[in-house]
Amino acid sequence: MHSDRKTALITGSGQNIGRGIASQLAQAGFNIIVNGSRNRDAAEAVAAEVREHGVDALVAMGNVGIKAEAEAVAKAGIDHFGRIDVLVNNAAIRPHGPFLEVSEDEWQQVMDVDLNAAIWLSRMILPGMIANGWGRIISFSGMNAQRGYPGASAVSVAKHAVWGLTKAFAVEFGANGITANIIAPGTFPADHVDIAMDAKFSALLKANPSGRLGNAEDIGGMVAYLCSENGGFVNGQMLQINGGVVMQF
């Protein structure tokens, strides 16, 4: 089934921030490709929520940190909708451990999910964006990459690399009507977290100048803006959504 609506692929959209992005883009009129790697029931639930906004949804399961599966996810979306106009590289893993104790396999897994997935998916999707003269690629960095934290070396490296990829895309494909931006979220507790009962999140809440932590709508609203026509002149930027914990100069 091909559609005249624009279509967005959001990796890791079965829960948390990805779910919020799917909802916001559906409200903005985009068809949605929901992606998850393990929990199909959760992905189907998000697809059902998306359809309530009058758009279509496709569940495309697959671990985007494996090249063949990433390519299969993109192909499923293109085959179903005829196009993918928006790529949101949301899926990520964030293991913690001392640098000297991280194995090569563990390091490579982080590179594959947090960096290479964006490369593999972009190679699949960019030709269609170029042909259509319109596209949005949105990826994620984070405070790990900006400030540096012990035990997060692999994640920091991968997220810095995605920032470099974003800037390269912005320059190379801007004339094709394609923008590339990266969002740096602050603290966004998972859906199941009770902040009041969690000492770590309680401390982070007290330290935030805005007096609260982030929610999925904060991210989803920014993604929806970047995907709108009004957001078309925002290109090659890192957008901080953190309540003021980290500020750019």
N, C-alpha and C positions, 0 to 999 in steps of 0.2 A: 504494500500500500504506500504509494507516494503521496506527498502532501505539499500544499502551497505554503504551509506554515514553516517558519524557521525551526530548526531542530538543535537541541543541545545534548551533548554527551557529558555526563558528570560522573567521573570515576569515584568509587567509594561512596555511593549515594544511598546506601541502604539504611543509614542512621546518621545521627549527629549533624555536623555542619553540611555534609553532602545532601542530607534529607532537606535541610532548610533551603539550600540553593535550589534544589529541584522544585520545591513548593513556590518559591519566589519567581522563578523563571516560568513556571506553568501559569502563574497569575498574570505574567507579562505576555502570555500567548505563545510560548514556545512548546513544541512537542519535546518530550523528554526521553532520553535513553538512560535508564537506571542501571547502574553497574554495582555488583558486589562480587566478592570472591568466595564466600562461604554460605551465608544465610539467605537462601532464596526467598523464604517466607517474608523476611524483613524487606527485601527488595520489591516483592510483589505488593506488600502493604504500601510502600511509597508510591508505586505505580498507580495503585487504586486511588490514593489521595490526589495524585497529579490529575487523573482523569476527571475528578470532581470539578476541576477548573475548566472543563470543556475542551481540553487538548488530549492528544493521544500519548501513550507511554509504551515503551518497549523495555522489557527486562533483558539485559544482556549480561549474563554471569560470566566471570572470568577473572583470573589473577593477572592484572595488567603488568605485574612485575615479571611476567614470562612473555617473551616476545610473541610467540605464536598465539597466545591467548589474548594479548592486547590487540593484535591485528584482527583476530576473529571477532572481538567486541566491536571494533570500528566497522568491520565489514557487515556485521549483522545490522548495525544502525543504518548504514548507507543502503543496504539492500531493502530494508523495511521502509525507510522514509525517502530514499532517493538523494539524501543530502545530510551533511552535518555542518551546521553553521557556527556552532559554539562548542569549544572544547574546554572543559574545566578539569584541570589536573588536580583533583582533590585527594585521591588515594595516597596514603603514606603509612610508613611504619617508623616508629621512634624508639628503637631499643636503646637501653642505657647500659653502659659498662666501660671500665677503664680502657683507654686506647690500646695499651699493651696487651690486653686480654681479648680483644676483639679478633675473632678468627677471620681468615680471608673469605670464607663462605658467608659469614655474617656480614662482613663489609660489603660484599658483592650484592647480597640480597637488598641492603639498603639502597645501594646505587641503582639497582634494577627497578625497585618500586618507586623511589622518591625522585629519580632522575630519568632513567632510561625509558620508563613508561611514557613520559611526556614526549620523548624523542620518537619512539615507535608510533605512538598515536598521531603525532603531528605529521609524520611522513605519510600516513594513510589519509589524513583528513585535509591537509593543506592544498593538494591539487584541486579538490572540489571547491574550496574557498576561493582559490585564485580564479577558477573558471566562472564562479558566480560574482566575483568582484566584491565580496563581503565576508567577513569572518571575525571571530573573537577567540583568542586563546588566553585563558586565565589560569595562572598557576599559583602556588603557595610557597612562601618562605616561612619565617617565624623568628621568634626571639632567640632560639638556639643558634640560628645562623648569624644574627645581628650582634649578639652580645657574647656568645661563646659560653658554654656551660661544661663542667666536667662530666665525662661519661657520655657525651653526645657528639663525638668527633665525626662519625660517619654521617649523621643527619646534618650536621653543620656544613660539611663538604658538599653533600648532595644538594642542599637548599641554596648554597651559594652558586652552584653550577646552574641550577634552574633559573636563577636571577640573571646569570650571564646569557643563557639561552633566550630568555625573555627579551633582553635588550637587543640581541642579534636579530630575533624575529621582527621586532618593532621596526628596525632599520630596513631589513631586507624585504619585508612584505607590506609595509605601510602604504606604498603606492598602489597596492592591489585591493585597498579597502579593508585590510586586515589589521587589527590592533592586537598587541600582546602586552599584558600587564601582569603584575604579581602582587598578591595580597599577603601582608605579614600580620597574622592574627596575634593577639595577646592570649590571655587565658580564657579558654572556652571549655568548661566542664562538659563531659559526655552526658547524654540524656539521662542516664541512670544515677548520676552523682547527686548526693544530698550535700550541698555546700556547707550547711550548718553543722553537719556531723563529720566533716572531713577537715582535719587540722591544717593540711597543706592548703586547701582552697580557702579556708577561713583566713589564713595569713595573707594569701595573695589578694583576697578581697579588701583587707584592711590597707594594703599597700597601694591600691589602685586609686589614682586621683579622682576618677569618676564615681567612686563609691559603689561599684558593682563589677561583676565579671561579664564576659561576653555571652551572647546567645546566638543561635543559628540564624535568626532574622537579621542580626547586625551584618553578618557576612553575606547572606542571601540578598539583602537589599543593595549592597555594594556591587555584587555580581550582576544583578538586574540592571543597575545603572550603567555599568560598563557595556552591557549587551544592548542597551537602548541606542537610538539614533543620537540622543543628546550626549552619550558617552563616547561618541566616535572620534573625538579629538584628544582623548586620553590614551596615550600610547607610550610604551616603554617606561612605565612608572611603577614604583613600589608604593603601595597604599597601606598605610598603617591603620589597623583597626584594633586598638588595644586599650582604649580609655585613658591614654596619656602615660602609660608605664614606660614606653620607649618613644622618644621624640627624635625626628630627623633635624638636621641643621642645614 
